[in-house]
Amino acid sequence: RVSNLALRRSQSHFAPAMRRVLILGAGGQLGKKVGEVFSARSWHTIGADIAAPSTVAQSIHFEKGLAMEAQCSLLQKAIGSEKVDAIVNVAGGFAMGSAPDRAVFANMMAMVESSVYTSTVAAHIASVSMSSGGLLVLPGAAAAMSPTAWSLPYGTAKAAVHHLVRSLADAEAAGLPAGSKTVAIAPVTLDTPQNREALPEADTSTWATLDEVAETLEAWCDKPSSVESGMVYVIKKEPGEAAVFDPQTPF
């Protein structure tokens, strides 16, 4: 006759390990929602940002201006010896700036730091701390699929992220774990309080919700075979319809 203790030991021995995800930009509006959705679906969530993440199990606070090497050291220490199954970078933000605008210089630096630097950090961490067959998601933008004379910083930074996605598509050539995939999400406009305030006359029925994006990201990370590596998934939405994630080649 098997004792209750022996049964519990047997069940714990065969219990599947909790999946682990690293979320960069976890303190932003989308990042918080991503942490919330992944946590609710039994992922161990590790989140990092300059704004303290609040919806993850492990929170890493980056000081503003912290060098990429130092960010990587903090992340690797937090991850430890057990690898993560997915890395989701939703850092980025938005900044305007045309060629005549003197603010273009500061805004260019801000956009490169928030989108390109974080994506470079994510790629490096993926190379050393992500499991084989894992998924790396980077923050692109639909606007960067075409010229952005109205905002050089935004278009340039996001186009650079798209180039990273293309360059990391072949895991073996890029030095990423075997069988891993890299994709980007490319929103048009997300339904956030900030965007509603900035665009009060806009038709918000065509804006993807944070829940739609976060739930799709979780589904992808749960089943990476559902996405094609090297693609930028442009998020489209029609009034009254669910958001559609349309895979497009970066260039």
N, C-alpha and C positions, 0 to 999 in steps of 0.2 A: 504494500500500500504506500503511495507516494505522499509524503507529508506536505503541508501547505508551504513550508519554507523551501523545500526542494522544488516544488512547482514554481514558486516565485522566482527562484534562482534560474530555473530552466527557461522561463519566459523572458527574464531580463537578458539571458545569454543570447537569445535569438532575436531580441528586439532590434529593429533597424536603427542605425545611427541617425541622429537629427541632422538634416541638411543645413549647410552653413552658407550665408551670403554676406558679402561686404558691400555696403552701400556708401558711395561717395556723394556728397551733397545732401546728406541725410537730415540736415537742419532746415532745408528749404521746404516750400509748400509741397512740391511733388515728392521730395525725399522723405518727408514725414509720412505721407500717404503710403509710399513704397514700404517703409519700415512697418507701418501698421498692418498692411495687407500680408506681407511675408510672415510677420510674427503670428498673425491669426491663422496662418496655414502651416504652422509647425516648423518654421525655419528658425535657426539660431541667427539672429541679426546682429551684425557688427556695423555701426554707422560712424562716419567721420565727416566733420565740417568745421568751418570757422564759427558757425552758430551751433551751440550745443544741441546735438540730436536728442529727441525726447521720446521717440517711438521704437527704439531698438534695445536689445538686451545688453549690448556693450557699446558704450559711447566714447568716441575719441574726439577731443576738442583740439583743433589746429589753431595756433596763434596766427593772426593775419601776417602774411609775408613770409611764413615758414618755408624754407627751401624744400625743393622736391625730395632731395636725399633724406632730409630729416622727416618729412612726411612718410616716406617709405619705411624708415626705421621704426616709427611709431606704429604703423600699420602691421608690419611683420611681427612686432612684439605682441600686439593685441591678438593677431591671428594664431600665433604659436606654431606648434609642430603639426597640428591637424589642419589639413588644407580646406579651403572653401570650395563650394560647388559652383558658385557664380559670383561675378563682380558686376554691380550695376552702378554706373556713374551717371547721376542726374544733376551734377553741378553745372553751372553755366551762367544763367542770368541773361540780361539784355542791356544793350547800350547803343545809343544813336551816335552819329558822327559822319558827316560828309566831308569831302576834301577841303572845303574852305573853313570848316568849323574847327576852331582852336581846341575844342574839347576832344577832338578826334585822337589826340596823342594819349591822354590819360585813359580814354575809353578803350583804345586799342590794347593798352597794357592790361586793363582790367579784364577784358574779354579773353585775351590769350591766357592769362593766369587762370581764370575760372573754367575755361573750356579745354584748352590745349594742354596746359600743365597738368590738370587733374586727369585727363585722359592718358597722358604719358605715364603718370604715376600708376593709374589703373592697369595699363599694359605691363608695366614692370612687375607689379605685384602678381598679376596673372601668370607671368612667366615663372615665378618662384613659389607661389602659394595657392595656385588653383589646381583642382583635380583634373585628371585626364577626362576629356569629354565635357568639360565645363563650358560656361557661357560668359562672355564679356560683352557688356552693353555700354555704349558710349553716347554722349549727348549731342546729336546733330540738330539740324533745323531745315525745314522745308524751304525757307527763304534762300538758303545757301546753295540750292540746286540751280539757281540762276543769279544774274548780277544783282548786287545790292548797293547801288550808288548812294542810296539814302542812308546807308549805314555800313561804312567800310569795316568798323571793328567787328560787328556782329557777323556779317557775311564772311569775312576773312577767317575769323576764329572757327566758325562752324564748318567752313569748307576744309580747313585743316583737320578737323575731327573726321570729316568724311574721308580724307586722304589716309588717316590712320586706320580707319576701318578697312579700306581697300588693301592697305599694306599688311594688315594683320590677318587677312582672310585665310591665307594658307598657314595653318598653325605650325607646320614643320619648318617652313621657310622663315617664319617670324620668330622662332624659338619659343613658341607657346606650347603648353602641354598637348600631348597627342590627342587628336580628335576634338579639340576645343574649337569653339566658334566665336567670331566677333561680329557684332552688328551695331547699328545705331538706330535710335528713334529720332524722327524728324517732325516735331509738331509744327502746325501752322499757328494756332493760338490755343492755349489751354484755358479752361474755365477756372480762374482763380480770382479771389477778391481784388488783387492788384490790377489784373487785366480788366475787370469790370469797372473799376474806378477810373482807369486810364482811358477806356473806350466805352463811355456810357451809352453811345448811340449804336453800338455794334449789335449784330444779330448773333446772340450767344448760342443759338440753337445749332450753330455749325462748329462750336468749340467742344473739343473732347474734354471729358471730365477727368479729374485726377484719379478717380476710382477706375475708370476705363483703362487708363494707361498703366496704373499700378497692377491691376489684375492681369493685364496682358503680359506685363513683364514677369510676373510670378509664373504664369503659365509657360512662358518661354523657358525660364530657368528650370522649371520642373521637367520640361521636355524639350531640350535643345534641338532635337531632331525636327522640331516644327518650324525652325528658321533656317535660312540659307546664309552661310558665312560670307562676309564681305558686302552685304546689302545694307542700304539705308531704308528704313521703314517709315515712309511718309504717312503721317496720321491725318486721315480725312474723315469728315463727318457731314452728313446731310441732315436737315431738320427732321426730327422724329426717328432717326435711325441710330444704330450703334456705330461707334467709331470703327473705321476700317484702317488696317495697317498695311499699306501698299509697298511691297519691296521694290526698290529701284537701285540701279547701279549708281555709285557716287559720281562718276564722270562719264 
